[in-house]
Amino acid sequence: MIKKLFVLALILNLTTCAELQEVVNQLPENTTEISNSQIAAGLKEALDQGIDRQVTKLTQTDGYYKNDLVKILLPTELQKVDKALRDIGLGSLADEGLKVLNRAAEDAVGTATPIFVDAVK
């Protein structure tokens, strides 16, 4: 489940990368002068830079936990446990569990990034 969430978050971040927009903005109006291989190389470079920047953000402490766009929330089954803990005054324990889950995602990003980069290349 964490792998799927990581891939989804990374794809969402990459699709909004400013680097891709910069590449598009730098294209000349007459694109017949650019070969397909040049376009492909430019897109790969933009993806490499986007991956590098996003991975740097996500692997920092609280890169997931304090970012509402990618924060991993508890599945429905565990939300009941979370609510019960909070109801009996153990909200800090519930918060810590959520933080540990998101910290695991931070670690997973660092591990999965080389695989993702190789797939792009």
ChimeraX commands (.cxc) that place a marker at each C-alpha (Angstrom):
marker #1 position 0.00,0.00,0.00 radius 0.5
marker #1 position 2.81,2.42,0.87 radius 0.5
marker #1 position 4.50,1.70,-2.46 radius 0.5
marker #1 position 1.32,2.56,-4.34 radius 0.5
marker #1 position 0.87,5.76,-2.35 radius 0.5
marker #1 position 4.50,6.70,-2.92 radius 0.5
marker #1 position 4.24,6.18,-6.67 radius 0.5
marker #1 position 0.98,8.15,-6.80 radius 0.5
marker #1 position 2.44,11.02,-4.79 radius 0.5
marker #1 position 5.58,11.08,-6.91 radius 0.5
marker #1 position 3.62,11.05,-10.16 radius 0.5
marker #1 position 1.39,13.87,-8.93 radius 0.5
marker #1 position 4.43,15.90,-7.96 radius 0.5
marker #1 position 6.15,15.25,-11.25 radius 0.5
marker #1 position 3.16,16.23,-13.35 radius 0.5
marker #1 position 3.17,19.66,-11.75 radius 0.5
marker #1 position 6.90,20.22,-12.07 radius 0.5
marker #1 position 7.85,23.68,-13.16 radius 0.5
marker #1 position 10.74,22.16,-15.10 radius 0.5
marker #1 position 8.37,20.65,-17.63 radius 0.5
marker #1 position 6.73,24.02,-18.15 radius 0.5
marker #1 position 10.14,25.62,-18.59 radius 0.5
marker #1 position 11.00,23.11,-21.30 radius 0.5
marker #1 position 7.75,23.86,-23.11 radius 0.5
marker #1 position 8.31,27.62,-22.79 radius 0.5
marker #1 position 11.77,27.33,-24.30 radius 0.5
marker #1 position 10.61,25.48,-27.39 radius 0.5
marker #1 position 10.96,27.61,-30.50 radius 0.5
marker #1 position 7.79,28.37,-32.43 radius 0.5
marker #1 position 9.01,26.36,-35.37 radius 0.5
marker #1 position 9.52,22.93,-33.80 radius 0.5
marker #1 position 10.55,21.30,-37.07 radius 0.5
marker #1 position 14.11,22.31,-36.19 radius 0.5
marker #1 position 14.14,20.03,-33.15 radius 0.5
marker #1 position 14.53,16.33,-33.59 radius 0.5
marker #1 position 12.55,13.75,-31.66 radius 0.5
marker #1 position 15.72,12.65,-29.90 radius 0.5
marker #1 position 16.37,16.22,-28.73 radius 0.5
marker #1 position 12.83,16.52,-27.41 radius 0.5
marker #1 position 13.14,13.18,-25.64 radius 0.5
marker #1 position 16.48,14.20,-24.12 radius 0.5
marker #1 position 14.97,17.47,-22.87 radius 0.5
marker #1 position 12.00,15.71,-21.30 radius 0.5
marker #1 position 14.27,13.16,-19.62 radius 0.5
marker #1 position 16.40,15.97,-18.22 radius 0.5
marker #1 position 13.31,17.77,-16.91 radius 0.5
marker #1 position 12.11,14.55,-15.28 radius 0.5
marker #1 position 15.52,13.96,-13.71 radius 0.5
marker #1 position 15.55,17.46,-12.23 radius 0.5
marker #1 position 11.94,17.16,-11.07 radius 0.5
marker #1 position 12.59,13.81,-9.42 radius 0.5
marker #1 position 15.70,15.16,-7.70 radius 0.5
marker #1 position 13.89,18.21,-6.29 radius 0.5
marker #1 position 10.81,16.31,-5.15 radius 0.5
marker #1 position 12.80,13.49,-3.60 radius 0.5
marker #1 position 14.85,16.04,-1.68 radius 0.5
marker #1 position 11.64,17.52,-0.28 radius 0.5
marker #1 position 9.98,14.20,0.51 radius 0.5
marker #1 position 12.97,12.58,2.21 radius 0.5
marker #1 position 13.40,15.43,4.68 radius 0.5
marker #1 position 12.04,14.97,8.19 radius 0.5
marker #1 position 8.27,15.52,8.01 radius 0.5
marker #1 position 8.44,15.63,4.20 radius 0.5
marker #1 position 5.21,13.64,4.18 radius 0.5
marker #1 position 3.77,14.29,7.62 radius 0.5
marker #1 position 3.62,18.09,7.36 radius 0.5
marker #1 position 2.72,18.22,3.66 radius 0.5
marker #1 position -1.05,17.90,3.25 radius 0.5
marker #1 position -0.67,17.10,-0.46 radius 0.5
marker #1 position 1.16,13.83,0.19 radius 0.5
marker #1 position 0.53,13.08,3.87 radius 0.5
marker #1 position -0.46,9.45,4.35 radius 0.5
marker #1 position -3.59,9.07,6.41 radius 0.5
marker #1 position -4.80,6.03,8.27 radius 0.5
marker #1 position -6.92,3.49,6.43 radius 0.5
marker #1 position -10.59,3.24,7.46 radius 0.5
marker #1 position -9.98,0.21,9.67 radius 0.5
marker #1 position -7.38,2.07,11.74 radius 0.5
marker #1 position -9.38,5.29,11.95 radius 0.5
marker #1 position -11.63,3.54,14.48 radius 0.5
marker #1 position -8.60,2.72,16.63 radius 0.5
marker #1 position -7.36,6.30,16.23 radius 0.5
marker #1 position -10.69,7.70,17.39 radius 0.5
marker #1 position -10.80,5.32,20.36 radius 0.5
marker #1 position -7.30,6.36,21.45 radius 0.5
marker #1 position -8.23,10.02,21.22 radius 0.5
marker #1 position -11.50,9.42,23.12 radius 0.5
marker #1 position -9.62,7.95,26.08 radius 0.5
marker #1 position -7.02,10.74,26.14 radius 0.5
marker #1 position -4.25,9.07,24.18 radius 0.5
marker #1 position -4.23,11.49,21.25 radius 0.5
marker #1 position -0.46,11.88,21.45 radius 0.5
marker #1 position -0.07,8.12,20.92 radius 0.5
marker #1 position -2.39,8.29,17.91 radius 0.5
marker #1 position -0.40,11.23,16.51 radius 0.5
marker #1 position 2.84,9.33,16.99 radius 0.5
marker #1 position 1.46,6.34,15.06 radius 0.5
marker #1 position 0.54,8.55,12.15 radius 0.5
marker #1 position 3.96,10.21,12.27 radius 0.5
marker #1 position 5.73,6.83,12.22 radius 0.5
marker #1 position 3.71,5.79,9.16 radius 0.5
marker #1 position 4.71,8.94,7.31 radius 0.5
marker #1 position 8.36,8.65,8.38 radius 0.5
marker #1 position 8.39,5.16,6.86 radius 0.5
marker #1 position 7.21,6.72,3.59 radius 0.5
marker #1 position 10.09,9.22,3.77 radius 0.5
marker #1 position 12.51,6.31,4.04 radius 0.5
marker #1 position 10.77,4.43,1.22 radius 0.5
marker #1 position 11.14,7.39,-1.14 radius 0.5
marker #1 position 14.90,7.33,-0.75 radius 0.5
marker #1 position 15.02,3.61,-1.41 radius 0.5
marker #1 position 12.64,3.60,-4.39 radius 0.5
marker #1 position 14.02,6.67,-6.16 radius 0.5
marker #1 position 16.92,4.95,-7.97 radius 0.5
marker #1 position 14.48,2.34,-9.31 radius 0.5
marker #1 position 12.14,5.04,-10.56 radius 0.5
marker #1 position 15.00,7.02,-12.14 radius 0.5
marker #1 position 16.24,3.91,-13.93 radius 0.5
marker #1 position 12.73,3.30,-15.28 radius 0.5
marker #1 position 12.58,6.85,-16.68 radius 0.5
marker #1 position 15.97,6.48,-18.33 radius 0.5
marker link #1:1,2 radius 0.2
marker link #1:2,3 radius 0.2
marker link #1:3,4 radius 0.2
marker link #1:4,5 radius 0.2
marker link #1:5,6 radius 0.2
marker link #1:6,7 radius 0.2
marker link #1:7,8 radius 0.2
marker link #1:8,9 radius 0.2
marker link #1:9,10 radius 0.2
marker link #1:10,11 radius 0.2
marker link #1:11,12 radius 0.2
marker link #1:12,13 radius 0.2
marker link #1:13,14 radius 0.2
marker link #1:14,15 radius 0.2
marker link #1:15,16 radius 0.2
marker link #1:16,17 radius 0.2
marker link #1:17,18 radius 0.2
marker link #1:18,19 radius 0.2
marker link #1:19,20 radius 0.2
marker link #1:20,21 radius 0.2
marker link #1:21,22 radius 0.2
marker link #1:22,23 radius 0.2
marker link #1:23,24 radius 0.2
marker link #1:24,25 radius 0.2
marker link #1:25,26 radius 0.2
marker link #1:26,27 radius 0.2
marker link #1:27,28 radius 0.2
marker link #1:28,29 radius 0.2
marker link #1:29,30 radius 0.2
marker link #1:30,31 radius 0.2
marker link #1:31,32 radius 0.2
marker link #1:32,33 radius 0.2
marker link #1:33,34 radius 0.2
marker link #1:34,35 radius 0.2
marker link #1:35,36 radius 0.2
marker link #1:36,37 radius 0.2
marker link #1:37,38 radius 0.2
marker link #1:38,39 radius 0.2
marker link #1:39,40 radius 0.2
marker link #1:40,41 radius 0.2
marker link #1:41,42 radius 0.2
marker link #1:42,43 radius 0.2
marker link #1:43,44 radius 0.2
marker link #1:44,45 radius 0.2
marker link #1:45,46 radius 0.2
marker link #1:46,47 radius 0.2
marker link #1:47,48 radius 0.2
marker link #1:48,49 radius 0.2
marker link #1:49,50 radius 0.2
marker link #1:50,51 radius 0.2
marker link #1:51,52 radius 0.2
marker link #1:52,53 radius 0.2
marker link #1:53,54 radius 0.2
marker link #1:54,55 radius 0.2
marker link #1:55,56 radius 0.2
marker link #1:56,57 radius 0.2
marker link #1:57,58 radius 0.2
marker link #1:58,59 radius 0.2
marker link #1:59,60 radius 0.2
marker link #1:60,61 radius 0.2
marker link #1:61,62 radius 0.2
marker link #1:62,63 radius 0.2
marker link #1:63,64 radius 0.2
marker link #1:64,65 radius 0.2
marker link #1:65,66 radius 0.2
marker link #1:66,67 radius 0.2
marker link #1:67,68 radius 0.2
marker link #1:68,69 radius 0.2
marker link #1:69,70 radius 0.2
marker link #1:70,71 radius 0.2
marker link #1:71,72 radius 0.2
marker link #1:72,73 radius 0.2
marker link #1:73,74 radius 0.2
marker link #1:74,75 radius 0.2
marker link #1:75,76 radius 0.2
marker link #1:76,77 radius 0.2
marker link #1:77,78 radius 0.2
marker link #1:78,79 radius 0.2
marker link #1:79,80 radius 0.2
marker link #1:80,81 radius 0.2
marker link #1:81,82 radius 0.2
marker link #1:82,83 radius 0.2
marker link #1:83,84 radius 0.2
marker link #1:84,85 radius 0.2
marker link #1:85,86 radius 0.2
marker link #1:86,87 radius 0.2
marker link #1:87,88 radius 0.2
marker link #1:88,89 radius 0.2
marker link #1:89,90 radius 0.2
marker link #1:90,91 radius 0.2
marker link #1:91,92 radius 0.2
marker link #1:92,93 radius 0.2
marker link #1:93,94 radius 0.2
marker link #1:94,95 radius 0.2
marker link #1:95,96 radius 0.2
marker link #1:96,97 radius 0.2
marker link #1:97,98 radius 0.2
marker link #1:98,99 radius 0.2
marker link #1:99,100 radius 0.2
marker link #1:100,101 radius 0.2
marker link #1:101,102 radius 0.2
marker link #1:102,103 radius 0.2
marker link #1:103,104 radius 0.2
marker link #1:104,105 radius 0.2
marker link #1:105,106 radius 0.2
marker link #1:106,107 radius 0.2
marker link #1:107,108 radius 0.2
marker link #1:108,109 radius 0.2
marker link #1:109,110 radius 0.2
marker link #1:110,111 radius 0.2
marker link #1:111,112 radius 0.2
marker link #1:112,113 radius 0.2
marker link #1:113,114 radius 0.2
marker link #1:114,115 radius 0.2
marker link #1:115,116 radius 0.2
marker link #1:116,117 radius 0.2
marker link #1:117,118 radius 0.2
marker link #1:118,119 radius 0.2
marker link #1:119,120 radius 0.2
marker link #1:120,121 radius 0.2
view
